[in-house]
Amino acid sequence: MSILIALIPALAWGSTGLVTTKMGGTAAQGTLGMTFGAFVFGMLTLGLFVVPQAGMEFAFNPRIWIVGFVSGLFWAVGTAGQFVGFKKLGVSVGNPLSTAGQIVSNALMAAAVLGEWTTGRMWTFGLLAIAAVVIGAIFTALPDSKAPAEVNPQHDFKGGLVAVLISTIGYMMYFVFPNLLNKIGYISNAVHNRHDGLDYMTAIVGPQSIGQVLGAFIIVIFFMKEGKTMFQKGTWMNIVTGLVWALGNVFMFISTANPNIGQATASTLSQTGIIVGTFGAIYLLGEKKSKRQMVFVVIGAILVVIGAIMIAKLKTL
């Protein structure tokens, strides 16, 4: 049962691109609608879990709220970039590139900034894992010049890569920021490690959802210039996308705190969502691939998953 629960984040996060595509709307509407869904789930988590579990004083700790709020702003940047990437590249290409970018950037930040890679052996295997992820991501995005036009639709590949790069930076800071603030001493070890980190990480969710909504409004109005259309049908439909993402977020925290699963296994299993996103886009959304491309997509997805597993298991070396 514990493993099944730990697979929920992979299913939820992997299907985010599929759900937002089905819900329709622009990238801006998808971003804003998703934050509304995440906000609903964040407030429910705060009121129904964090306050009863950790108490009012911990739940409304000012420093935790600042960390959560800022990480939510970073998340909004990551989500907006990801949705733009999906629109420009297609989900079957954008999803593995985005996943690979997150795996690589989070691993390097953990190694270089948080100091989690402490031996030469860890660095060797870590860099090999990153190479596997990068090669896998390239394989999933390879075009087939000999395939018919319906298999190679016109994509804004350069614009899509820029969007995915921005998304990767946003998501990297979203993931790293709570632990980085502990690393520099802003969040004490007593707060950070309470109940194996479960209280701290779930207490972040409420203020984080507020930062997500505010960040989304700023991005949609001032950068995407879609203020006049942000409350149309596409936004409200994508609340479903936000609820799906938030469901995975909560179960990720539960699995991380479960001694039978732990951080390494939980994070590894969550990355298998690349399979759901990539193959779901091909078989459910009808994104076309040639036989040659399908071979590279399968090999690429396997390499990304292998790289993610290697990174997650580095601490056991």
N, C-alpha and C positions, 0 to 999 in steps of 0.2 A: 504493500500500500504506500509506503514512504517513497518508493521509486516512482510510482504512478503520480503522486502529488508533485514530485520534483520535475516531472515531464510537462506539467501544466504550463510553466513559463515558456517552454519551447513551442508548445502548440499555440499559446496566446500571442507571443511576440512574433513568431514566424508567420502567423496569419494576419498581422496588422496591415501589411501591404495589400493583401487580398481583400480584406474587409473594406478598407478605405476606397479601393478601386470600385468595388461593388456598390458602395454607398454613393459614389459620384462626387461631383463638386470639384472646385479648383484645389491646388495645393494649399492655398491660404485657408480656404474653408475647411479642408481636412485637418490642418494644424489647429485651428481654433476649436473646431468641434471636438477633436480628440482631447484638448485640454479641458473642455467642459466636462467630458466624461471622467477624466482623471480627477478633476476637482470634486465631483460627487463622491467618487470612491475614496478620495483622500480625507474628506470630512467624515465619512462613515467610519473609516479606519481610526481616525482621531477620537471620535466620540464613543465608538463601540469596543475598541480594543486598547488603544494607548492609555486613555484616562483610567479605565478599570484596572489595567495591567500595571502601569507605571506610576499612576497618581497624577494629580493636577499639577503639582510643582514641577515634576519632570516633563510632563506633556507640554507645558507652556514655558519651559526654560528659554530665556531670551537668546542665548547663544545657539541653541539647537534650532530655533526659529530662523535666525539669520543664516545659518548654514543651509537649512532646508530651502529657504526662499531663494538664495543665490543659486543653489544647484538646480532649482526649478527653472530659473532664467536660462541656464545653460541647456537644460533639456529642451526648452522651447526652440532654441537655435538648432539643436540637433534634429528635432522632429521636422521643423520647417525645411531644413536642407534635405532631409531624407525624402519627404513627400515631393519636393521639386525634382529630386533625382529619379524617383519612381515615374513621374510624369514624363521626364525627358528620355529616360533609358528603358522604361518598362520594368515591371517588378522582377521578372526572371533574371535581369541583368543588375538592376539597382540593388536588389536585396542581398545577393552574395557579396557585392562590392562593399556595401554598407557594413555588413556583418564582419567581413574581413578587416575593414578599416578599424572597427571598434576593437576587435581582438588584438590587433597589432598595437594600436595606440595605447590601450589600457595596459597591455603587457609591458611596453616600454616605459610608461609612466610609473608602473608599480616597481619596475626594476631600477630605473635611474633616479626617480624622485622619492619614492617611498622606501627604497632600499630593500626590496623583498628578494632580489636575486643576490645572494651573499657569497656564492662560490663560483669558481671557474667552470665547474661542471654544469651548474644551473645556467650560466650565461651561454655555454656551448649548445646545450639542448634547447634553451630558449630561443636562440637565434635560428637554429634549425627549424624549430616550430614556426617561427615567424616566416621563414622562407617557404615552408609548406603552405601556409595560409595565403601568402602573396601569389604564389604560383597557382594555387587553386582558384583564387579570385580572378586571375587573368584568364584561366581556362574557361570559367563560366561565362565570360564576356566576349569570347572570341567570335567574330563574324565568320560567315561562310560566303566568300565572294562568288562561288559557283552555284549558290542556292538561288531559287526564284525570288522575286521582289517581295512576295508576301512573307517570306522567312526573314528577310532583311529590310524591315520597314525603316523609313527615314527617322533616325534619332538624332537629337542634339547631343552627341557624345561628349564634346568638350564642355558644354554647359552642365551636362549631367554629372561629369566627374568633378567639376568645381563645386556643385551642390553637395555631392557625397563627401567631398573633402571638408566643407564647412560643417556638414552634419557630424562627421567623425570627430572634429575638434569639440563641437558642442557636447556630444555624448561622452567623450573622454573626460571633459571637465565635470559633467554631471555625475559620472561614476566615481571619479577620483576625489572630488572636492570634499566630501564628508570625512574621508580618511586623511586627506592632506591637512585639514584643519586640526585633526588630532595629532598628526605628525609634528606640526609646528607649535603645538601646545595650547591652541585656542580652545579646543575641546579636551577636557581632562581624560586620563585613562579610566578613572572611576565612572565617568559618564559614558564613555565610548564602549567600555567592556561590560557594562551591566547586563546581566542575564545573557552572557556570550554575545553581546552586541545587538540582541533583538530589540531591547527597549529603545536604544539610540536610533537604530535604522528605521523602526516603525514610527517613532516620534517625528522623524524628519518628513514623513509622507504628507502630513497636513499642511505645514507651511510650504512645502515643496509644490503642492498643487496650486497654491496661491501664486507663487512665482511663475509656474507654468502658464497660468491664465494671463497674468500681466505681461509676461514675455511674449506670448502669442499675440496679444493685442498690439503691442509695440511693433512687432515684426510685420503683422498683417497691414497695419495702417501706414507705417512710415517707410517700410522697405519693400513690401510687395504691392503697396498702393492699391489695396482692395478694400478700403474702409467702407465704400458704398455697397458692397456686395457681401459683407461678412456675416450678415444675419439672414441669409437666404437658405433655401432647403438643404444645400450641400453641407452647411455647418451643422444643422440640427441632426442630419442623418449620421454624421461622423461622431456624434456623441457615443454611438455604439462602438466605434473604433477605440475611443478612449476607455470605455468600460472593459473591453477585451484586453487592452494593454494593462490597465490597472489590476485586473484579475491576475495576470501573470506576475506583476510586480509584487503583490501581496504574497502569493504562493512561493515566490523566490525567497522572500524574507523568512517565511515559515520553514522552507527546506534548508536554508542556510543555518538556522538555529537548531535544526534537528540533528542530534549527535549521530544518528544513523546515516545521515547524508553528508552534512558539512559543506563548507564554502566551496572547496575544490570540486567536489562532485556536482553540487547544485549549479555552479557556474558553467561547468562542462556540459551538463545536460541541457541547460538553457540555450547554448549555442547551436544545438542540433535543430533549432528552429529554422536554420538556413534550408534544411530539406523541405520543410513545410512551405516556406515562402517561395523557393525556387521552383519546385515541382508543382506546387499549387497554382502558380502563375501560368505554367505551361498547360496543365491539364484542366484547371478550373476556369482560368481567364482566357484560355485559348491563344496564348502567345506562342507563335510558331517557331520551331527549331528544325533544322535539317538533321539527318542521321549523324552527320559528322559533328555538328554542334552538340547533339545529345550525348555523344560519347565524351566530349570534353566537359560538358556540364556535370555528368556523373563523376568523372575523375576529379574535377575541380571541387565539387561538394565534399567528396571523400577526403581530399587533401585538407580542406578547411576544417573539417571535423577532427581529423587526426591532429592537426596543428593546435586546435583548441584544447584537445585532451592532453597533449604534451605540456602545454602551458599550465593547465590546471594542476598537473601532477608534479610540477617542478619541485615543490617543497618536500616531496617524498624522496628526492634524489640524495 
